[in-house]
Each structure stands twice: as structure tokens, then as C-alpha cells.
Amino acid sequence: MRAFDTLLRSEGGFTVKGIAICNGGSGDKFYKQAISLRKLGYDVTVFADADVEKLNQIQTKAKEQGVRLILCEEGLSIEEQLSQDLSWTDICRLVELAINLNRNLNILNSLNLKSINELKGSDETQQTVFRSNIGQQAKQQNWF
């Protein structure tokens, strides 16, 4: 979300739109924070993964308190959801960005690639396989 805010900075970012971003931590912690903020009268939206089933109960409670939830498809992390939904051009740009941001990780190797051009030049069948692998590797290795 902070990256999206940075991209929108020339337009004033999220702040101009009345949006504040906070990292609420993992597990149910940020749902509890969202509920608390909602009880204080703030409009609250949670954008989150859907890869942890044990959170269903707290998500229901948050909805009941008026917190809006934007969740990935069931079973998917944010990284996996993005790798399924973005255009192929944007996927390649994200992988390139991850490579540049994480010189200590061998991202190409984790994707069984020799170069970024191999990814860019893949056909639709290969892209389907890469999409899944990219999402999983981005999540496991914390690319972003």
C-alpha cells in the first residue's frame, strides 16, 4: 500500500484523499486495531490476505462492527493475488523491481530463470505457471 501511495504522490498521495495507511502487524492484531478505530468513529477498511483460515471469526466480528474488508481470493496472499491479477507487463516490471530491491536474493534462480528476458518472452502457458510461482516466491522470500 505504501508503494501505491508513493506512485500517487504527484497527485497528493492517499493523504489528500483522506486515507491513512497503517501496518497493523500480523495475525488478528490489525483486525482488533481496525475494530478499535471504528468504535472511535473512523471509517476503516482492511486490505488483507486470505491465506489464514483461523482469522475468519475476527473478520466476521470486524464486519459486524462496520469495518470494510477487501480480501484476496480465498487461500491467497496479497503477493499471490497480485501475481494472478496484474497484466503480464506489470508482473515483469514487479519482478524486475524485486530483483533491484533485493540484490541479496537470487530471485531469477528461485523462478528457474537465467534472465528477466526469459520471463518477458514467455508464452501464455508458461505465464500461467510463472504467475503461481512468482506469487509463492514473493511471499516466501518477502520480496516487497
ROMI-23245 format. One record per residue: residue in one letter; x, y, z of N, C-alpha, C in turn. Coordinates in steps of 0.1 Angstrom, whole numbers, plus 5000, padded with zeros to 4 digits. Example, Ala and Ser with C-alpha at 12.3 -4.5 7.8 and 13.67 -1.06 7.14 Angstrom:
// residues 2
a513249435078512349555078513249675078;s512849785071513749895071512950005079;
//
This chain:
// residues 144
m500849885000500050005000500950135000;r502050125007502850245007503450264993;a503750164986504250174972503150244963;f501850204965500850274958500750424962;d500850454974500850584979502050664973;t503150604972504350674965504050704951;l503450604944503050624930502050734928;l501250754937500250864937500650994943;r501951004947502451114954502351244946;s502451234933502351354924500951414924;e500051334928498651374929498251404944;g499251394953499051424967498951294975;g499051184969499051054976497751024983;f497650934991496450894998495950995008;t496951075014496551165024495551275019;v495751315006494851415000493451354999;k493351224998492051164997491451125010;g492151165021491751135035491950995039;i493050935033493350795037494650795044;a494650725055495950705063496250555063;i497450515060497950385059498650345072;c498250225078499050185089499250035088;n500449995093500749855093500349805107;g499349725107498749675119499449555125;g500449505118501049375122500449255116;s500749145121500149025115499148955124;g498648845119497548775127496348855128;d495748855140494448925142494649065148;k495949105150496249235156495649345149;f495849355136495349465128493849475127;y493149355128491749355128491249415141;k491849385152491549445165491749595165;q492849635159493049785158492049845149;a491649785138490549835129489249845137;i488949745145487649755153487749875163;s488849885169489049995179488850135172;l489550155160489350275153487950305148;r487250195144485850205140485050255152;k485250195164484550235176484750375179;l485850435175486150575178485450665167;g484850605157484050675147484750695134;y485950635132486650645119486050545110;d486050585097485750485086487050405084;v486850275085488050185084487850085073;t488950065066488949955056490249875058;v490049745058491249655059491449585046;f492649595041493049535028494049425033;a493649295030494449185036494449055028;d495348975031495448845026494248755030;a494148645024493048555027493648415028;d494948405033495548275033495748215047;v495048275057495048225070493548205075;e493148075075491748045078491348085092;k492248075102491848105116491448245118;l491548335108491148475110489648495106;n488948395102487548405098486648465108;q486848425121486048475132486248625135;i487448665135487748805137487348895126;q487448835113486948915102485448935102;t484748835107483248845108482948955119;k483648955130483449055140483749195135;a484849205127485249335122484049385113;k483549305104482449335095481249385103;e480949305114479749345122479949475129;q481149515131481449655137481549765127;g481349725114481349825104482649845097;v483649765099484849775092484649705078;r485149785068485049725054486249635052;l486049525046487149435043487349415028;i488549435024488949405010489949285011;l489549175008490349055010490648984996;c491848924996492248844985491248724983;e491348664972490548534970490948434980;e490048354984490348254995491548174992;g492448175003493648095002494848174996;l494648294992495748364985496348484994;s497648494994498248615000498148724990;i498548844995498548964986499448944974;e500648884977501548864966501048764956;e500348664960499748564951498648624943;q497848704950496648774943497148864932;l498148944936498649044926499248964914;s499948854917500548784905499548714896;q498348704901497248644893496548754886;d496448874891495548984886496249084877;l497549114879498149214872498449174857;s498549264849498949234835500349174834;w500649104824501949034823503049134823;t502849254816503849354816504149404830;d503049424838503249474852503949364861;i503649234858504249134866505749134863;c506149144850507549154847508249274853;r507549394853508049514860508249484875;l507349424881507449394896508549304899;v508749194890509849104892511249184891;e511249264881512449344878512749434891;l511649494896511849584908512349494920;a511749384921512149294932513649254931;i514049234919515549194917516349314921;n515949434917516749554920516749594935;l515649564942515449594956516149494965;n516349374960516749254968518049194961;r519049264960520249214954520849094961;n520449074974520948964982520148834980;l519048844973518248724970518548694955;n518548564952518748524938517348494932;i516648604929515248594925515148514912;l515948544902515848474890516048324892;n517048284900517248144903516048084910;s515348154919514248104926513048074916;l513048144905512048124894512548034883;n513647984885514347894875514547964861;l514948094862515248174851516748214850;k517148234838518548284836518548434835;s517448494829517448634828515948684828;i515748814830514448874830513848864817;n514648864806514148854792513448714790;e513948614797513248484796511848494801;l511648564812510248584817509448674808;k510048784803509248874794508848804781;g509648704776509348644764508548514765;s508048484777507348354779505948364772;d505448244768504148234761503048224772;e501848224768500748224778500748104787;t501047984782501147864790502247884801;q503347924797504447954807504048054817;q503448164812503048274821502148224832;t501248124829500348074840501148004851;v502147934847503047864857503847964864;f504348064857505248164863504348254873;r503148284870502348364879502248294892;s501948174892501848094905503148094913;n504248064905505548064912505948194917;i505748304909506148434913505448474926;g504148454927503348484939503848404951;q504148274949504648194961506048244965;q506948264955508348314959508348444965;a507548544960507448674965507048674980;k506048584983505548564997506648505005;q507148395001508148315009509448395012;q509848475002511148545003511048695007;n509748735009509548875013510148975003;w509848964991510449054981510049194984;f508849224988508449364990508049395004;
//
